[in-house]
Amino acid sequence: MSAPAAPTTAEIPAPPQRSLVQQAPDLLVWGLVLVLLVVAVKPVEMGHISKLFTNSQNMREFGADLMHPNFDQWRLYVAQMWLTIQIAMWGTALAVVIAIPFGLACARNVSPPWLQQPLRFLMNLLRSIPDLVVGTLFIVAVGLGPFAGVMAIAINTGGVLAKLFSEAVEATDKGPVEGVRATGANRLQEVVWGIIPQVAPLWTSYALYRFESNSRSATVLGLIGAGGIGQLLFETLNAFDYHHLSAIIIVIIAAVTLIDLLSQAMRSRLL
C-alpha cells in the first residue's frame, strides 16, 4: 500500500487574518502600557541602573561577607523559621475561613447585585491595606508577638482569596447546578452540591499558593515585631552581623524551597 500523499501548499488553509480595526484595541492597550513605562522612567530613577556597575565594588564587599555563613545558632534559626511557618499556616487557614463565604457572596452567579457590590468593595479594601499596617494595628491592640502576624496575614490574604474564589465560582459550569435544581433543591443546596464540588480543587490550589506567599510575607512582618525569623533577621541586619545574617537567609531559602516543592506536589494531585 502506498503512503498517503503529503498535503500540498494549496490544500493548507491560510492562517486567519485580523483587520486593523480588530487589532486596534490591542494596539491601543499595549501602546498605553508602553507610554506609561516611558513616563515612569524618571520617577522610578531607572537612570541609576548604571550604578550597578560603577559601584560594583561595594556589592562585592557585601557579598563577600555573606559568603561565610555562621551556623553556630542554627537551632534558634530553625525554631524561629518553624514559628514563621506556623504564623503563615494559621494566617492562611483563617483567610480561607474568611474567603469562602465572602467569595460566594461576591460571585455574580450566586448573590444579587445589592450584596455583591458592597462586599466586593470590602474585599478590595482588605487587599489594599499593606500587611505591615494591619500588623501594626494588631500590635497596638494585643502587643508584640506572632498573633499580630497571624491576623495581618489573615486579613490581607482573606481579601485576595475572596476575589480568586469568586472568580472561580463565576467560571463554573451551569449544568451541574441546573441538575441539582431539577431535583427540587433550594438555593443553598445548589451551591453545596452544584458549585462547591467544581471549585474545591481550584480553591485548594489557590490556598496552597497563598500559603507559599505568606511564608515569605510572615518573614517581612518581623520588621514590626510580629515574631518569627523575620524579627531575628532584621535584628541581625541592624547589627551588621553579616555572617549570621547569611545563615538566616540560607535557612529561609531552604524552608521556602521545601514548602514550594510540597505545594507543587499537592497541587499536581488536585488539578
Residue, then its C-alpha position, 0 to 999 in steps of 0.5 A: m500500500s502506498a503512503p498517503a500523499a503529503p498535503t500540498t501548499a494549496e490544500i493548507p488553509a491560510p492562517p486567519q487574518r485580523s483587520l486593523v480595526q480588530q487589532a486596534p484595541d490591542l494596539l491601543v492597550w499595549g501602546l498605553v502600557l508602553v507610554l506609561l513605562v516611558v513616563a515612569v522612567k524618571p520617577v522610578e530613577m531607572g537612570h541609576i541602573s548604571k550604578l550597578f556597575t560603577n559601584s560594583q565594588n561595594m556589592r562585592e564587599f557585601g557579598a563577600d561577607l555573606m559568603h561565610p555563613n555562621f551556623d553556630q545558632w542554627r537551632l534558634y534559626v530553625a525554631q524561629m523559621w518553624l514559628t514563621i511557618q506556623i504564623a503563615m499556616w494559621g494566617t492562611a487557614l483563617a483567610v480561607v475561613i474568611a474567603i469562602p463565604f465572602g467569595l460566594a457572596c461576591a460571585r455574580n452567579v450566586s448573590p444579587p447585585w445589592l450584596q455583591q457590590p458592597l462586599r466586593f468593595l470590602m474585599n478590595l479594601l482588605r487587599s489594599i491595606p499593606d500587611l505591615v499596617v494591619g500588623t501594626l494595628f494588631i500590635v497596638a491592640v494585643g502587643l508584640g508577638p506572632f498573633a499580630g502576624v497571624m491576623a495581618i496575614a489573615i486579613n490581607t490574604g482573606g481579601v485576595l482569596a475572596k476575589l480568586f474564589s469568586e472568580a472561580v465560582e463565576a467560571t463554573d459550569k451551569g449544568p451541574v447546578e441546573g441538575v441539582r435544581a431539577t431535583g427540587a433543591n433550594r438555593l443553598q443546596e445548589v451551591v453545596w452540591g452544584i458549585i462547591p464540588q467544581v471549585a474545591p480543587l481550584w480553591t485548594s490550589y489557590a490556598l496552597y499558593r497563598f500559603e507559599s506567599n505568606s511564608r515569605s510575607a510572615t518573614v517581612l512582618g518581623l520588621i514590626g515585631a510580629g515574631g518569627i525569623g523575620q524579627l531575628l533577621f532584621e535584628t541581625l541586619n541592624a547589627f551588621d552581623y553579616h555572617h549570621l545574617s547569611a545563615i538566616i537567609i540560607v535557612i529561609i531559602a531552604a524552608v521556602t524551597l521545601i514548602d514550594l516543592l510540597s505545594q507543587a506536589m499537592r497541587s499536581r494531585l488536585l488539578 
